[in-house]
Amino acid sequence: MKLISVLLTPNTRNPLYLIVTSSKLPGYKISNLCCYSTFKHKRSIKECYTVLNVPEGCSAEEVRDSYKTLAKKYHPDSGASTASAARFMQIDEAYRDLLTNLAKESKKAQAMEDDEEKMSEYKIPQHRQYLNYEGVGFGTPSQRQRQYMQFRVDRATDQVLDFRKQKLEQQYAENSMVAKDVKHSKKVKITQAIERLVEDLIQESMAKGDFDNLSGKGKPLDKFSACPHIDPMTHNLNRILIDNGYQPEWIVLQKEIRETIDKLRQDLVASRKKLGDPMAYKQEKQWMEIREKFTVDISKLNKRINDFNLVVPLMSRQMVHFRVEKEIWRAEQAFLVLKEEMNAVNNTEADEKMDNVQVNPTEVFLNLIKYLKKFRKPNKQNKE
């Protein structure tokens, strides 16, 4: 094999090589000619996006991630079945060109932002006259001075009005406090007078002996009969509430839930009993409607159970949800039990009726003779 390198282009960076392969050198017979160049075809940016399978306008991070994924797939040393050196070279070239283009665009955008900042700096007024008079007014300096003086007058007027308003509000608050104090003092005096009057009446009754005949005289007060572990005030308050029919919310909810589930169960068993056994197509359809209505009622009841579990004070008192399938199965079992009981009652009544029937032997004998005579009459006619 003989290698001949010939520079065919003026660009020294991209020479053109000729490879001449011959099996026999003495005769200079060319059996294979191969030509290749190091010139790299410059792709457009759109082609680079297509090669890397990324959308246009994506970030550099997305480009790097796509390059890593494709490199794992097409790199010759990856050991994958899709490994291809030519394909990897295309991907690598597109990756480098795309990163270069993104870097240029970012620099260009940064330069434009810097230019905009510089332009905005020149638009800000830097004259000393615009920094006076608290930024109030416009026009010439004399006009701005007059406008600023008027602004100060208006501001002073507003401040005076605000001060007067605050002073009046403070006086009104003080007067209202005085009025409240007077009312409170009168109430205290009345209360004290009533207490003194009641105390005088009690002392007078004790002196007369009106309290000597009381049933509980000389006995301790029955304060701690219910629970000795709570203070007397709490016990008395609870007793007053109970005597007046008060019940805690969770107790009321628990009672409502139990009453509701009992009523639903009874209604379900009664409905099943009305349909009878076995059920026809019409009865089965009615039974399905009853079950659907029962399901809705159970879901509402389960919501009430959720409310109950939120207010019940003890975890051990919390309730679990009712299951529709289990309740329907219980209703069917209850119906079967009722059916067996009804059959047993009917059989018992029939037996009792049979036992109550009195058999007369004479009547049975006479009936038998009449029955036999019916068969004898036709025989006599045949003999005649």
C-alpha positions in Angstrom: 0.0 0.0 0.0 1.3 3.4 -0.9 0.1 6.7 0.7 0.2 9.8 -1.4 -0.7 13.1 0.3 -1.6 15.9 -2.1 -2.7 19.4 -1.1 -5.5 20.3 -3.6 -7.0 23.2 -1.8 -5.5 26.6 -0.9 -6.8 26.2 2.7 -4.0 24.5 4.6 -6.2 23.7 7.5 -8.3 21.3 5.3 -6.0 19.3 3.1 -7.2 16.6 0.7 -5.6 13.2 1.1 -5.3 10.5 -1.5 -4.8 6.9 -0.5 -3.7 4.5 -3.1 -3.9 0.9 -2.3 -2.2 -1.7 -4.5 -1.6 -5.4 -4.0 1.5 -5.3 -6.2 3.9 -2.4 -6.0 6.3 -3.2 -8.9 3.7 -2.8 -11.7 2.2 0.4 -10.2 -1.2 -1.0 -10.8 -3.8 0.9 -8.9 -6.4 -1.5 -7.6 -8.2 0.8 -5.1 -8.3 4.5 -4.8 -9.7 6.2 -1.7 -10.0 10.0 -1.3 -11.0 11.8 1.9 -10.7 15.3 3.3 -10.5 16.8 6.7 -12.9 19.5 5.7 -15.8 19.7 8.1 -19.2 20.6 6.7 -20.6 23.5 8.7 -24.1 22.8 9.8 -26.8 25.4 10.5 -28.0 26.0 14.0 -31.4 24.3 13.1 -29.6 21.2 12.0 -27.7 21.2 15.3 -30.9 21.3 17.2 -32.3 18.5 15.1 -29.2 16.3 15.6 -29.3 16.7 19.4 -33.1 16.2 19.5 -33.7 19.4 21.4 -36.2 22.3 20.6 -35.0 25.6 19.4 -34.4 28.2 22.1 -33.6 25.6 24.8 -31.0 26.3 27.5 -27.5 25.1 27.7 -28.4 22.6 30.4 -30.9 20.9 28.2 -28.3 20.7 25.4 -25.8 19.1 27.8 -28.4 16.6 29.0 -29.3 15.6 25.5 -25.6 15.2 24.5 -24.9 12.9 27.4 -27.9 10.8 26.6 -26.9 10.5 22.9 -23.3 9.8 23.8 -24.2 6.9 26.0 -26.2 5.5 23.0 -23.8 6.1 20.1 -20.3 6.4 21.6 -18.0 3.7 20.1 -16.8 2.6 23.5 -20.3 2.5 25.1 -20.7 -1.2 24.2 -24.3 -0.5 23.1 -25.8 -2.1 20.0 -26.5 1.3 18.5 -22.8 2.5 18.8 -21.6 4.3 15.7 -18.5 6.4 15.4 -19.8 8.5 12.5 -23.0 9.2 14.3 -21.2 10.2 17.4 -18.9 12.6 15.5 -22.0 14.3 14.1 -23.5 14.6 17.6 -20.2 16.0 19.0 -19.8 18.6 16.3 -23.4 19.7 16.6 -23.0 19.9 20.4 -19.9 22.1 20.2 -21.4 24.4 17.5 -24.6 24.8 19.5 -22.8 25.7 22.7 -20.7 28.2 20.9 -23.8 29.8 19.4 -25.5 29.9 22.8 -22.5 31.6 24.4 -22.5 34.2 21.7 -26.2 34.9 22.1 -25.8 35.2 25.9 -22.9 37.7 25.5 -24.9 39.7 23.0 -27.9 39.8 25.3 -25.7 40.9 28.2 -24.2 43.6 26.1 -27.7 44.9 25.1 -28.7 45.0 28.8 -25.6 47.0 29.7 -26.3 49.4 26.9 -29.9 49.9 28.1 -28.6 50.6 31.6 -26.2 53.2 30.4 -28.9 54.9 28.3 -31.3 55.0 31.3 -28.6 56.7 33.4 -28.6 59.6 31.1 -32.4 60.0 31.2 -32.4 60.6 35.0 -32.4 64.3 35.8 -29.3 65.3 37.6 -30.0 69.0 38.0 -29.8 70.4 41.5 -33.1 72.4 41.1 -35.1 69.1 40.9 -33.8 68.0 44.2 -35.3 71.0 46.1 -38.8 71.6 47.4 -39.3 68.0 48.3 -40.0 67.2 44.6 -43.2 69.3 44.6 -44.2 71.4 41.6 -43.1 71.9 38.1 -42.0 74.7 35.8 -39.4 77.4 36.6 -37.8 77.7 40.0 -40.0 80.6 41.0 -43.1 78.7 40.0 -42.0 75.7 41.9 -41.3 77.8 45.0 -44.8 79.2 45.0 -46.3 75.7 44.6 -44.2 74.4 47.4 -45.3 77.2 49.8 -49.0 76.4 49.0 -48.2 72.7 49.6 -46.8 73.5 53.0 -49.9 75.6 53.9 -52.2 72.7 52.9 -50.2 70.2 54.9 -50.2 72.4 58.0 -54.0 72.8 57.7 -54.5 69.0 57.5 -52.3 68.5 60.5 -54.3 71.0 62.6 -57.6 69.3 61.7 -56.2 65.9 62.6 -55.0 67.2 66.0 -58.5 68.6 66.7 -60.1 65.4 65.7 -57.9 63.3 68.0 -58.5 65.7 70.9 -62.3 65.4 70.5 -62.1 61.6 70.3 -60.1 61.5 73.5 -62.6 63.7 75.3 -65.5 61.6 74.2 -63.7 58.4 75.3 -63.0 60.0 78.7 -66.7 61.0 79.1 -67.8 57.5 78.1 -65.5 56.0 80.7 -66.8 58.3 83.4 -70.4 57.3 82.5 -69.5 53.6 82.6 -67.8 54.1 86.0 -71.0 55.8 87.3 -73.2 53.0 86.1 -70.9 50.4 87.6 -70.8 52.2 91.0 -74.6 52.4 91.1 -74.8 48.7 90.3 -72.3 47.8 93.0 -74.2 50.0 95.6 -77.5 48.3 94.7 -76.0 44.8 94.9 -74.5 45.6 98.3 -77.8 47.0 99.6 -79.6 43.8 98.5 -77.0 41.6 100.1 -77.2 43.5 103.4 -81.0 43.3 103.3 -80.9 39.5 102.7 -78.4 39.1 105.5 -80.5 41.0 107.9 -83.6 38.9 107.0 -81.6 35.7 107.5 -80.4 36.8 110.9 -83.9 37.8 111.9 -85.3 34.4 110.9 -82.5 32.6 112.8 -83.4 34.7 115.9 -87.0 33.7 115.6 -86.1 30.0 115.2 -87.5 29.6 111.7 -84.6 27.3 110.7 -84.8 25.0 113.7 -87.3 22.5 112.1 -85.3 21.9 108.9 -84.8 18.2 107.8 -81.1 18.5 107.2 -80.2 20.4 110.4 -77.0 19.2 111.9 -76.1 17.1 108.9 -73.2 17.7 106.4 -74.1 19.0 102.9 -74.3 16.3 100.3 -71.8 18.0 97.8 -69.5 15.1 96.8 -72.0 12.3 96.4 -71.5 11.9 92.7 -67.7 12.3 92.3 -65.3 13.1 95.2 -62.5 13.9 92.8 -63.9 17.2 91.4 -64.2 20.5 93.1 -67.6 21.5 94.6 -68.2 24.3 92.1 -67.8 22.0 89.1 -70.0 19.4 90.7 -72.8 21.9 91.5 -72.7 23.4 88.0 -72.9 19.9 86.5 -75.8 19.0 88.8 -77.7 22.2 87.8 -77.2 21.5 84.1 -78.3 17.9 84.5 -81.4 18.9 86.5 -82.4 21.3 83.7 -82.1 18.6 81.0 -78.7 19.7 79.6 -76.6 17.0 77.8 -73.2 17.3 76.2 -73.1 17.5 72.4 -71.4 14.1 72.0 -74.0 12.3 74.1 -76.8 13.8 72.0 -75.0 12.8 68.8 -74.4 9.3 70.1 -78.1 8.9 71.0 -79.2 10.2 67.6 -76.8 7.8 65.8 -78.1 4.7 67.7 -81.7 5.6 67.2 -81.2 6.2 63.5 -79.4 2.9 62.8 -82.1 1.0 64.8 -84.8 2.6 62.7 -83.0 1.9 59.4 -82.5 -1.7 60.4 -86.1 -2.2 61.3 -87.4 -0.5 58.1 -85.1 -2.7 56.0 -86.3 -5.9 57.6 -89.9 -4.8 57.3 -89.5 -4.0 53.6 -87.9 -7.4 53.0 -90.7 -9.0 54.9 -93.3 -7.3 52.7 -91.7 -8.5 49.5 -91.9 -12.1 50.6 -89.9 -15.2 49.5 -89.3 -16.1 46.8 -89.3 -12.7 45.0 -90.5 -12.2 41.5 -88.9 -9.8 39.0 -91.0 -6.9 40.2 -90.2 -7.6 43.9 -86.5 -7.9 43.1 -86.5 -4.5 41.4 -88.2 -3.0 44.4 -85.6 -4.6 46.7 -82.8 -3.0 44.6 -84.4 0.4 45.0 -84.7 -0.1 48.8 -81.1 -1.1 49.0 -80.0 2.0 47.1 -82.0 4.2 49.4 -80.5 2.4 52.4 -77.0 3.0 51.0 -77.6 6.8 50.8 -79.0 6.8 54.4 -76.0 4.9 55.7 -73.6 7.3 54.0 -75.3 10.3 55.7 -75.1 8.4 59.0 -71.4 7.8 58.6 -70.9 11.6 58.2 -72.7 12.1 61.5 -70.3 9.5 63.0 -67.4 11.7 61.7 -68.8 14.7 63.5 -69.3 12.6 66.7 -65.7 11.4 66.6 -64.4 15.0 66.5 -66.2 16.0 69.6 -66.2 12.9 71.8 -63.7 13.4 74.7 -62.4 9.8 74.9 -60.8 7.8 72.1 -62.5 4.6 73.5 -65.9 6.2 72.9 -65.3 6.8 69.2 -67.5 4.9 66.7 -66.7 3.1 63.4 -68.6 3.5 60.2 -71.5 1.2 59.3 -71.0 -1.0 56.2 -73.9 -1.3 53.8 -73.2 -4.9 52.8 -73.0 -6.1 56.4 -76.2 -4.4 57.3 -78.1 -5.8 54.3 -76.8 -9.3 55.2 -78.0 -8.9 58.8 -81.4 -7.8 57.5 -81.7 -10.9 55.3 -80.7 -13.2 58.1 -83.2 -11.5 60.4 -85.9 -12.1 57.7 -84.9 -15.8 57.5 -85.3 -16.1 61.3 -88.7 -14.4 61.1 -89.7 -16.8 58.3 -88.7 -19.8 60.3 -90.6 -18.5 63.4 -93.7 -17.9 61.3 -93.6 -21.4 59.8 -93.1 -22.9 63.3 -96.1 -20.9 64.6 -98.3 -22.0 61.6 -97.4 -25.6 62.2 -98.1 -25.3 65.9 -101.5 -23.8 65.2 -102.4 -26.6 62.7 -101.4 -29.2 65.2 -103.6 -27.6 67.8 -106.5 -27.5 65.5 -106.1 -31.2 64.8 -105.9 -31.9 68.5 -109.1 -29.9 69.2 -111.1 -32.0 66.7 -113.2 -34.6 68.6 -113.9 -37.9 66.8 -117.2 -39.7 67.5 -116.9 -43.5 66.8 -120.7 -43.8 66.2 -120.8 -41.1 63.6 -117.8 -42.7 61.8 -119.5 -46.1 61.8 -122.8 -44.7 60.4 -120.9 -42.8 57.7 -119.2 -46.0 56.7 -122.5 -47.9 56.4 -123.9 -45.2 54.2 -120.9 -45.4 52.0 -121.2 -49.1 51.6 -124.9 -48.9 50.7 -124.1 -46.8 47.7 -122.1 -49.7 46.3 -124.8 -52.3 47.0 -127.7 -50.7 45.1 -126.2 -51.0 41.6 -125.6 -54.8 42.3 -129.3 -55.5 43.0 -130.4 -53.8 39.8 -128.0 -56.0 37.8 -129.4 -59.2 39.4 -133.0 -58.3 38.5 
